[in-house]
């Protein structure tokens, strides 16, 4: 998730990636998959890389954090008439049980039964991380009087959070525990990302029952069970004794990026991943929301322990990281995104295009290209940011597919057609689903 980078083995959770692409009205900072950064300034209609005044060096430097630079905005108009609206929805008692999946084996035959989950009656009395919050997360907070959490190994790390494996058990009954993952903010100023993600998780849970009733397929988003507050005594890396909100979620087997490093997806699993991504896009559209950071690192794989050798039956995919997700009508600027998965129109700074259903569709298409080839989009273009931006803005991602992968595509014309619908045509998600059902 925003939230995850690669874990250390097959049982690890991955997907948190430090690399982001971000822009605002006055600055441009680009970080890429290989964690390199390059600052630029706008000169007329062109982006020009900043150089070292002493030696003219404009090569990418490996950094641990992004480099900000101010744009020359004399001839650029960044005004907007879009009002900032409060994000709100009715937050009633959503979770009465950690596992709210239907009991029918049609959906998740191997999910363990989980106990009734008590929650704290009120939000902890810390300083508000998000001032004037229009609604609270009271019912989503797991009570420390009822649950204990025992940290295990670190299985992921990103720019905003760490991810650890942990055991969650009832106080006084340590033998009755189950393994989950916990997402921990990496700094005090990162707590707002956790709370934002928790709110979006609640919104998804409100819709989950309707999805099962109307569609009957596995929910494509990772299960987030609640917020658990931790302090320095629980997590020594915290810099103060204040309590930090942490997300408790289902522990997955492996991240899709790491999975693809070890092996390629079979055609049948590729179609299953495709359906998961389309289900994700369909749900987001029904909620009038966008994910804004769909990428391979934000897809997790869960492999059931089963006597069956059918990988299609034993493998499911889940979308993670809702820290950039937002209601379409409330977006006033583009959140952090990953350059290699960014739609070309979002790099046109004069148009001020904001993330929308079509940009999410484009990102999903690039995930499917990587799932097919095992290589990052535009990998052969290198990692020079200025060159990569211009390559992406051309919108010809298929031109950067290797000859070997072109042969794979040529042998699967239906896959090619779906990718063209997603990337070139930006067809509606409903239209693509109808085409797949007709195959």
N, C-alpha and C positions, 0 to 999 in steps of 0.2 A: 504494500500500500504505500497515497502520495508515496502512499505510504510504503517499497521494499527492494532491497538489493539481494544478491545471491547468498544463499546459505552455504553451509559447509558440506552437507551430504544430502542423500536422497530424502531423509526425513526432515530436512530443513525447510523453513519458509523463506522465500526470497521475493524480490520484486521492488524493494526500496532502492531507489537510485538517486545518487547525489546530483545527477546531471539534469539541469533544467534550462529552458529557454524562457526568458521573461522580458517584457517591455512595458513601458508606461509612457505617459505623454512627454516626459522630459529625459528619459534615459533608455539606453539599449544595452542589455547584457546578454550574451549568448554563451551558454555552457553546453557541451556536447556529451555524447555517450562516454567518451574517454576521459571525462572530467578535465578538459582543457577549456580555457576561456580566451576570448578575444574582444576587446572593446572597439567600438566604432563611433564615428560622428557623421551626421548627415551633411552632405555638400550638394546643394541643389537637389537633384533627383537620385543621387547616388550615395551609397554607404561607403565610407572610406575608413580603412583600419587605422587606428592610432598607432604611431610609431615612436620608438625611443628617440628623443631628440639628440642623443649623443651618437648613436650608431645606426639609426634607421631601422632597427630590428622590429619587425611586425609579426614574428612567428608566435604561434600559440604557446603559452607557458602553462605548465601544470600547476594548478592552484588548489587549495583546499576550500576556497570560497570564491564567489563570483566577484567580478570586477565591474564597478559601475562607472559609467561615463555620461556626461551631459551632451545631449544633442543640440546642434545649432538649429533652433526652431524659428528663425526669422521668417522663413517663407513657408512654414507649415502651420496648418490650422488644426488644432487639437480640441477645439470646443465641442461640447456635446450638449444636447438638449434632453438627454435621458435622465430623468430624476432618479435619485437613490431611494428605493423603497425598502421597507422593513420586511425581512423574511419571516413569515409566521404561518403556523398551521395549528390546528387543534391537537394538543398533546395530552390525550387522555391516558388511562392506564393501558398501555400497549402490551407490555410484557408481563404475563403472569407465569410464564414458564420459559426457561432458557431455550428449549427446543420447541419451536412452534410449527415445525413441519407437520404435514398431515401424517396420520398413522399408516395410511395406505402404503404398501410396498412399491407402488407405482413410482413414487417420487424419490425416496431415499431408503432403500431396504436395509442398509447397514448402519443407520444412525442409531447410536446408543440412547436408551431412555435416560432422561435427565430429571432431576428432582424439581419440585416446586421451588421457585426462586423468590425469596424475600428481598425487598429493596428498602433503602433508607427512606424515611418519611419526608426528609427535606434535604436540599442541596447543602453540602458542607459550607461553613461560614468563612470561606476564603475571600480575598479581594476578587471582584468580578474580573474575569479575563476578557469578557466581551461586554463593555458598558451598555446599559439600556437594553439588555437582551429581552426581546419581545415575549419569550416564553422560556420555561425552565426545563431542566433535564432530570427533575426529581425522580421520576419513576424508572429512570434508566441507570441509576446508581446502585451498585451492589453493596450491601451493608457489610462493613468490616466486622460487625458483631456476629454476623452469620457465616461469612466466608473468610478463609485464609488463603493467601497466595504464596506459593513457594517458587522462586525464580529458578530456571534452569540455564541453559546456554544461550548465548546470543545467536540468533539465526538470521538477522537482517539488520540493515542500517541504511538510513537515508538522510536527506538534508534536514528533515524536521523531526525524526523519531528513530528510536531503536526498536527492534522487535526481538523478544525473547520467548523461548519456550518456557512454560510454567505449569505447575500443578495447582488446580483450584479445588479446594475441599472444604467441607463444612467444619466449623470450629468444633474441636473436640473429637472429630472423626476423621483423622488424617488418612486412615485406610480406605475411606470412601472418597476417592478423588478422581478427576479426569484431566487429561492433558489438553491445554489450550495454548493460544499465543497471546501475548500482551504487547501492545504498542505503547511505548513510553516516550513522551516528548523529550527531545534532546537538549532543550534549554527552556528557561522560564518563559521566554517570548514565543515559544512554539506551542504553548498550551492551547492557544486559540484554534490551531489546526485540529487538535484532538476533539475539542468541543464541536467544531464545525462538522467534523466527520461523524460524530455521534448524532448530531441533529439530522444529518442526511440519512444515517442508518435507520433512525426512527421513522423517517418518511418512507423509506423503502419497506420497512416492516408493516406499516399501515397498509401498504399496497399488496403485500405478499399473499394474503388470503384471497383477494380478488384475482390475482394471477393464477393461483392454483385452481380456483373455481372455474375460471374462464378458459384457461389454456392447458393446464394439467401437466406442465413440464417443470423440471427442477429449476428453482429460482437461480438466476445466473450470478447473483452477487453473494459475496462471502457473508457468512452469518456473524454478526457482531452481537455479543450477548449482553454487554452493558459497560458502564464506566466503573473502574475501581480506583480509589484514591491511594496513592503511594507517597511516602516521604523519604527523607535521607536514610532513615533506619531500615527501610525496605530496599531502597535502591541507592547505594553509596555515591553514585555519580551525580546525584542532585547537589546543587551548590548551597541550598538552604534547607531549613526544616519545614518549609511550607509544603503542603500537600499538592501533588500534581495529578491531574486527571489522566488515566490510562485506559485504553480500550482493550477489553477482553473479547477475543474472537476465536473462531474455529481454527485449529492448527491444520494447515494443509501439508501435503507431502513434499512438494517441490515447486519452485517457480518455473513458469514456462520458458524463460530465458535459459535457465540452467538445464531444463529438460531437453531443449533443442541443441544444447552443446553436446549432449550425450548421444542423442539419436534424433532421427527425423520422425515426424508424425506420419503415420500411415494415412492413406487416403480417407479411410472411414473415420479416423480420429480428426482429420482436418475438417471434415464436414460437421463433426460434432462440435468442434471449436467454433466453426462458422455459425452454427445455430445458436451457440451460447452468446456470441457477440451480437447477433441479430436480436436475440431476446433481450439482451441488455439495452440495445438501442431502442427497441420497441417500448420497453418499460420507461426509459428516460423520456421518450417522446410523449407517452401517456401522462407523465408527471410534469411535462413542460420543462424538463431539466436537461442539462448537458453535463457530461463527465469532465471534459476539458483536458484530460491527461491519459487517454487510452494509449497504452503501449504494451509491449511484450512483458516488461518488468511488472506490470500491474495485472497480469493474468496468472493465477495460481492453478496448480494441478493437484488433484486428490486421487490417490490410487487405493482402492479398497483391498484389504487382505481377504482374498477369496480363493477358494479351490478352483474356481473357473479360470480358464486361461484366456477368456475373451477380453481383450484389452478395451474394446468398445464398451462392454458392460461394466468393467472395473474402474474406468477412468472418467472423471468429471472435471470441468473447468469452472473457475469462479473469477469474477472481476473484483478487484480490490481498489483501495485508495480513493476515498470520496472527499479528500481535503480541498480539491479544486472544483468539485461539482457545485453547480448553482442553478437557480431558476433562470431561464432564458430572459425573462422580463426584468431581472434584477442585475444583470451583468452591465457594468459600466466601463470595465477595462478587462483586458485578457489576463488571466491568471498565469502562474508558472506552467510552462509546457516543455516537452522534450523536442528538440529541434528536428530530429530525424522522423518524428511522427506528426509533425505540424503540417496542417493543410497550407498550400501555397498562398491562398488569399489572406491568411493571418500574418504573412510576412510583408504584405503590401501596406506599409504604414500610413500612406496617404488616404487609403480607403477607410481606415479605422474599422475594419471588419472585426466583429466580435465572434467568439465561439458560438456555434449553432449546431443543429442536427446534422447538417451536411459536413461540417468539419469533424465531428465525432465519427461520422460514417467513413470519411477519408482515413482517419487514424486506424479504425478497425480494419479497413482494407489492407493497410500496411502491416498490421499484425499478422494477417493471413498470408501475406507475401513472405514474411520472415518465417512463418510456420511451415511454409512450403519449401523454402530454400535453405533455411537454417542460418541465413545471413541477415544482418541488419539492413534496412533500406538504405540505399545510396552508399553501401560500405565501400564499393570500389572507387567512390569519389574522394575518399580520404576524409580527414578531419579538420581541414582548414575551414574555419567558420565562414569567412567571407565568400569563399568559393562554394561552400555547401549551401549557403543561403541562396545564392544565384541559381544553383542546380535545382533546389527545391521549388523556387519560384517559377521555374519553367514548367513544372507540373508533368514531367515525363518520367515518372518513376520506373515504368516498364523498360525504358531504354537502358537502365542501369542494372538489369537482371543479367546474370551470366549466361553464356551460351548453353552450359549444362542445364541450368534451370529453365531456359527457354524450351528445351526439349521436353522437360517434365510438363511444362504448361501445355505444350503442343499436343501431348498425349492425353490431356484432360480438358477438352474444350468447354465442358460445363463449368469447371472451376474458373477458366479464363473469363467466361461470360459473367460469372458472379463478381469477379474482381473488377472487371470493366464497369459493371453497373455501380459498384461501390466507389471506385476511385475516379473514373472518367466521367460517368454519367451522373453520379451522385443521386441515384434513384431513391425513391422513398423506400423505407425499410419494409413497408407492407408489400410493395411491388416485388422486391427481392425475395421475400418469404414465399410469395405466391409462385414465383418462378421455380424455387427450390422444391416446393411441394409438387410441381408439375413434372419434375424430372423422373 
